[in-house]
Amino acid sequence: MEFALIATAHFLALLSPGPDFFLILQASLRLPFRYGVAICAGIASANGVYLLCALLGLEAVKEMAWLMTTLRYAGALYLIFLGVMLLRAPRQTLVRKAPATFLQERNIGRQFMIGFMSGILNPKNAIFYLSLFTVMVSDQTGLTTRWLYALWMTSVVFLWDCGVVIVIGRERVTTWLGRGVYYIEKISGTMLALFGLLLPFT
């Protein structure tokens, strides 16, 4: 029963489009599959870091005002930076060639870090996972079971995001979305910048 509640709460949180979705969207349209997967791996790893904090009993992290404030403002600046990069991107046809921007660089490590920084600088991730373990996980739940919860949630984040990459990266979908890729990038840039501007106040 405990696992069902945790899994449901976590999945419902995944359904809400956030900065990660718009990062994955633009990468899936412009870059080959492996780079989208690298972003997904970075996002999942960042989630894993906060789950590790929860496993180690570091729920007090979310009460450290200075740390959460730092994360909030650093995350805001990062999202605004990514948004501006997309807003400044020139109009291009949907041809997967040499990258024109920072976000389109064909480097697995770079794309991983783009995803990781997006996840780790989002204080909402810290609050969500630390609160989840505080509220929903019983004190009687063993460490092994807690590890399995964390592994499950990290895996679900990765697989869900990879699923988005697969769907958007399909030739028919890419061709259809590609007709408006310039506007999709501008919408994604606007949303990322908006998330960044609102983050300090949420």
N, C-alpha and C positions, 0 to 999 in steps of 0.2 A: 504493500500500500504506500509506504514511504517513497519507494522508487517511482511508482506511478505518478505521485504528486509532483516530485522533483522533475521527472522527465516531461510532464505536461507543462509545467511552468516554464521550463527551459525552452521547449519547442515553441510555445506561444511567443516568447521573447524573440525567437529567431524569425518569426513570421513578420515582425515589424521592420520595414525597410529603414536602414540607418546608413551612416557613412560607408560602412563596409560594402553594402550592396552597390552603391554608386561607383566605388573603386573597382569592384568586380565587373560591373557593367561596362565601363569604358575599356578595361583591359581585355575583356572577352571579345569586344568588337574590333580592337586594333591589333591584338597580339595573338600569336599561336597559343594553343591549349596549355602547354607546359608553364607559360608565364602566369596565366590565370591561376593555375594550381599552386604556383609559388606564392602568390598573394594570399590564397586560401590557407596555405600552410602557415604563413606569417600571422594571419588573423587567429587561427586556431592555437598557435603557440602562445600568443599574448593572452588568450583566454585561459590557457593552461597555467600560465604564471599566476594568475589570480586564483585559480582553483587550487594551486599548490599552497598559496597563502592561506586559503580557507582550510585546507587539510592540516596545515601546521598549527592551526588554532590562532591565526593572526587576525581574527575578526576586528581587533582594536585598530587595525590599519585604517578602516573607514572612519574612525573617530578622530584620526590625526588631521586636524583642520589644515595645518600648513602643507601636508602632503597632498591632500585632496585638492586644495587650492592650486598648488603647483601643477598637478595633473590637469586640472580643469583649464588653466590658462595655456599650458604647453600644448594640450590637445586642441584648444581653440585656434591657436596660431598655426598648428600643423594642418588642420582642416581648411583653414582660410588659404594657406599656401597652396594646398592641392587644388582647391577651388579656383584660385587665380590662375594656376597653370592650365587648367582646362578652359577657362574663359579666354585666356590669351592664345590658345592653340589656333593656328591658322586653318582655314577651310581646306580640307583634303578629301580626295576620293578614298573610298574604303579599300585600300591596297596595303597588304601587310608587307611593307618594305622597311628600309632603314628608319628608325624612330626619329621623330621631329621634336619631341619634348622629353622632359625628365620622366614623365609617367609612361612613355612608350619605349623606354630603353630596353633592349633585349638582353637582359642580364638577370639570371635566376636569383642571384643574391640580392640585387637591387629591388626586384619585385617582392621578394620575401620580406625585406626590411620595410617597404612601403606598407605592406599588410600588417606587419608586426607593430609598427609605430602607430598605425591607425587604431589597433586594438589596445595597446598598452597605455596610450595617452587618453583613452576614453574612461573617465572616472566612473561612468555609469556601469562599466563592466566590473570594476572593483566592487562597487556598492551592491550590484546584483548578486554576484557569486558569494561574497562574504555574508550578505544578508540571507541568501538561500540556505547556506550551511548553518547559519545561526537559528533561523526560524523553522526550517523543515527537517533538518537532520537531528535525530534524537541523540541525546548524550549516551544512550546505550548502544548506538550503532558502532560496530567495530571498525578499526582502522582499515582493514582489508576491504570492507564494504564501502567505506568512504573513498578509497582509492578507485574502486570500480565505478562509483558515481562520477568521479572526476574524469576518468578515462572515457566513460560513456559520453559525457557532455563535450569533451574536447573532440572526440571522434565525430559526434553529430554535427558540431560546428563545421568541421573540415568537410565532411561528406555533403552537408547541405549546401555549403558554398561551392563545392566542386560541381554539384548538381546544377547550380545556377550557371556556372561556366559552361557546362556541357550543353544546356538548353540554348543559351544565348550564342554559343559558338557554333551551333549547327548551321550548315550552309544556307538552308532555307530561311532560318531566322535571321542570320547575319545579313543575307541579301535583302530581306524585308526591312530590317532596322537600318541597314546601310544607306538606304535612300535618304534617311534623315539623320545620319550619324553626326553631322556638324551641330544640329540642334540638340541631339541627345547629349553630346559633350557639354554644350552650354547649359543645359538643364542640370546635368550632373555637377558641373562646376558651381552653378548657383546654389544647388542643394548642399554641397559640401561646405561652401562658404557660409551659407545660412546656418548650418549645424554649428560651425565654428563660432559664429557671432552669438548664437543663442546659448552655447555651452556654458559660459561663465554664469548665466542667470538661471540654470536649471539645477 
